[in-house]
Amino acid sequence: MASTPTSPNPETEHVIQFIDRVRQRVGTVVVGQDIVVERLLIALFTSGHLLLQGVPGLAKTLLVSAISKTIDLDFSRIQFTIDLLPSDILGSEILDQKTNEFKIHQGPVFTNLLLADEINRAAPKVQGALLEAMQERKVTIGNHVFNLPAPFLVIATQNPVEQAGTFELPEAQLDRFMMLHRLSYPSIDDEKQILRRNTNLGIRIETKGAVAETEFDVLDTSTVGSADDLVAAMQGVQQVHVSDAFIEHIVAIVDRTRKHPFLELGCSPRAGISLIKASRARALIHGRHYVVPDDLYALAEDVILHRIRLNYEALADGHTSQSVLQGILNEFNA
């Protein structure tokens, strides 16, 4: 077994400083969402995709926009609706009447950060079109295949309450998301701070009038890091030490989901891969050059929960996916 490094190298220290600058900048416009910021950085540093589940108004769009401006990344937002077509996301071939030739019009998927707002409102055909982009990071338009920019990250949102006019994401697409994070309401103190900041917003003068400012208007467009900083962070994740015991622990937990009497669907090997990648990134974000069990247990719900399904007997007895997963984790954390 490889030995564990005794201390971070200078490159790692530089990456940690970069991460601190990003979190501080995002904190100037987004209050009380430190865990979500951490999950976003984990996804970005590991080239994973993130699904955010929460009711409207929890600053999901603001958070993604702030991250993109902080690290100087291209950002696109797609509002998913029932009448959305695959070409609205990927692009299409358009006939140029002057030359009588088809030209490629690239869609909003050609970006670094793609916010797929209320992804479960799109028809299965549209969700399937996004699947190739998420998994293979390339897009087929007509007879042409295009590579997507690097980095490319899909951050999707869905409303857990309103189900009218929605389509449940298939297991194949859910498995493509490295993490599914469930957002909760802010604490009382955080909400007080949100309201105080909002009362300090003014108006923006336009040509013939003015409009009230929002949090988007006060986003600082100056960056605190470059593409090189992002690459260094991704390289830093690869240098985080993972012990054989940690890998065995993950394999045991994943295998338990496949054999649990309450589960009809367990985790695929992709879940274990995602746990290791996410744990390494979390360790780096917390200033460590090695993973610890706390990384695994902190991320297990986000990585595993959307990949398991209860059987009929478990549902009839009132069990939940959260309680079953917690029971599995308690077996290995005793």
N, C-alpha and C positions, 0 to 999 in steps of 0.2 A: 504494500500500500504506500502511495506517495506520501511524503511527509508534509505536514501543514506548515505554510510559511509563518514566520514568527512575527512579521510586521508588514504593513502595507508599503509598497514602493512609492517613489515620488509621483509616478504617473497616476496611481490610485488616489493619492492625496489631492491631486489636481482635479480629478473627476469628482471627488466628494465635495470640493469647493464649488464646482460647477452645479452639482445637484442642489446644494444649499442656496445658491443664487436663484435657481429656477423656483424653488419652493417659496423663497421669500418674495419674489416678484409676483407669483400667482396669488400669494396671500394678501397682496395689496388690493385685490379686487374680488377674491372669493374667500368667504369666511367659513371656518369650521368644516372644511372638506379635506383635511390632511390625508386621510386614508385614501380618498378617491384620487388625489394627486399622486400618492405613492403608487396606486394601481396603474395610473396612466403612465408613469415613468417606467414601471416594470414592463408594461406592454411595449413601450417605445424602445427600451434597451434590449428587448429580446425578440423583436419583430413579431410579436403576438398581437391578436385582435382582442378587443375588449367590448363586452356588452354591459351597458349600464341600465339597471331596472329601477325605476322610481317614478313617482307622480310628477306631473309638470310643475315647474317653478323652483326646482332645486339647483339651478345654475349649471346644468349639464352642458348646454351650448356655450355659455360664458366660460366655463372651465376649459373646454377644448380649444376655444378661440384664444384664450390667454396662453395656454401652453404653446400653441403654434406661433404666436408672436414672440414669446419669450425665447424660443430656440430658432427663430427664423425659418419656419417651415411653411410650405404651401398648405392652405386649408380650404376645403370645400364642404358645403353642407347640402344634403339632399333631404327634402321633406317627403317621406314615403307616403303614398296615397294609393287607393285602390286602382286608379286609372294610370298609374305609372307604367311605362314600358321599359324593357331592357335597354333600348337605344337611348332613353333619357339618362341612363347611368353610364353606359359604356361608350356611347357615341354611335355614329352611323356614316354610311356613304351618301354623299350629296352630289347630285348631278350639276355640274357647272355648265350652264347653257351657252356660255361663250365658247368654251373649248369642247363641249359635248363629251366631257370625261367626268368620271366619278372622282370626288375628292373625299378624303377622310376627315370627318369632324370628330375630334376626341371629346368624350364626355367628362363630367366632373370627377370620375373615378381616377383620372390622371392627376393625382395630387399626392402629398405626403400624409396628411391627416384627413380622412374622409369621415364626416359625421353623418351617419345614416339615422336620421331622426324618425322614431316610431317605425322601426324596420318591420314590425309584424303587421303593419297595415298594407304592405305590398303583396301582390299576388304571388303564388309560388313560382311562376315563371320568372318574375323579376328577382326573387330571392335566389333562384338557381343561377341566374346570370351573374350575380355577385359572387357566387361560390367559387368560380374559377379564379376570379381576381384575388379572393382571400387566400385560397390555397396555393395557387401557382404563381401569383403575382404577375400575371400577364392577362391580356385581353384579346379576344378574337373579334374583329370587325370585318365582315365580309370574308374575303380570303386572306386577310392580313392579320398577323399576330404581332402585338405590341407589348413590350415589357413595361411594367409600371415603374414610376420613379422610386428611388431608394432614399430614405425609408418609405414604406407604404404601410399605413395602419388604419384599419377600420374600427371606428368607435361607434357602436350602434346603441340606440336607446329604445326602450319599450315601456309602455305604461302598464303596470300590473293590475290596474283597477278596471279600466274601460276595455271591454272585450268585443263590443259591437263593431262589426266591420273589420275584424282582424283575422289573421291567419297564423296559426301556431307554427313556430319555426320547427322544421324537421330536425331529427336527431343528427343527421349528417351535417347540417349547417351549424347547429349548436356546438357540435364537437370541434368546429373550426375556431371557435372563440376560446382563446387561452383561459380567459376568466369571465365570469358573470358576477358583477358586483351589485349588490342591492343597496341603494341609497336610502337613508332614513332622514327624517326631519331634523333640522338643526336644534341644538340645545337652546334653552331659554336665553342664556347669556350670548350665545352666538347670534341668535335672532335679533336680540336687542342691538348688537353691533351692526347687523345688516341694515336694520331700519335707520340707525343713526347715520350710517354712510349714505343711505339713499336720500335722507333729508338734506344732506349737504350738496347734493347734485343741483346744478343750475339749469340754464337753458342754453341752447346752441342757436346762434343767430344765422338765419338763412337769407337768401336773396330778398324775399318779400315778407319775411316774418321770422318766427323762431319756433323751435320744438324743444320739449323737455328732454334733458339729457338722461341717458340710462347708463348702467355700468359698462356697457360696450364703448361708450364715448370716452371713458376715462382710462381705457386700456393703454398702457405705455407701449408704444410701437418699437421702442429701442430694444435690442436683444441683449441677453446676458450670456449668450454662448453661440458658437458657430457650429457648422457642420462637422468640423474637426473635433469639437468637444463631444458631440454626439457619438461620433465614431470611437473616440477614446473611451467613452462610457460603455459602449457595446463591447469593446475589447476588454475593458475592466471586468465586465460580467463573466467573460470566458476565463478569466484568471482566478475567479473565486473558487476556493478549494471545496470539493465535495467528497466526503469520506465514503468508504465502502459500506460502513454501518448505516449511513444516511440513505444510501441507495437501497439497501436491504429493507429498511424501514418503509420506504415508499412502495416498494414492490409488495410487501406484506399487506399494506393498507389497500392498495389497488386490487390485489387478489381477493381480499376479504369482501369487497363490494361485489365481486362476481359470484361469490358463494353464499352471500347473506340470505337467510330464508325470507326476508321481507322485500328483497329486490328482484325484479324481473330483468332489469338491465343494469349491468355493472360498467366499470370504466374500461376503456380501451388503453393500449400502451401509450396513446397520445396524452392521456391524463398524467401518467408518470413523468413523461418528458416535460410536460408543462409545469408540473410541480418542481422539478429540478431547476428548470430555467427561471421560473418565477422566484424560487428560493434564493438562487444566486444573485438575482437582481436586487431582491429585498436586502440581502446581506450587504451588498455594496452601498445601497442607499443609506443603510444604517451605519456605514463606516466600518464594516467588517470585511475581512478577506477570506472568510470561511462561513459555511452555513451552519446553523444550529437548529435543534428541534423546534424552537419558537417560530422560525421561518415557515416550517411545514405546517404547524397548527394554525398560524395566522392566515395562511393562504388556502388551506384545505377546502373551506366552504366555497370560496370563489372559484376554485379550479375543479372541484369534484361535483358539487351539488347539481349543476345543470347537466351532468353526464349520467346520472343515475335515475332510475324509475322504480317506484314502488309497485308491488304486485297487488292484485285485487284484495287478497286477504289482509294485507297490511293497511290498505286504505279503509277497509271495512272496520278494522279494529281501532281506527283513529290515529294511526301512526303518521308522522310526517317525514319528508326527506331529511329535514334538519335534525330531527331526533335520532333517526337511524344513523346518519353520518356521525353525530356526536357520540353515539354509543360505540361506533367502530373506533373513533379516535381515543375514547376512554379506555378501550381494551389495550391499546398500545402505549398509552400514557400513564398507565397505572403504576 
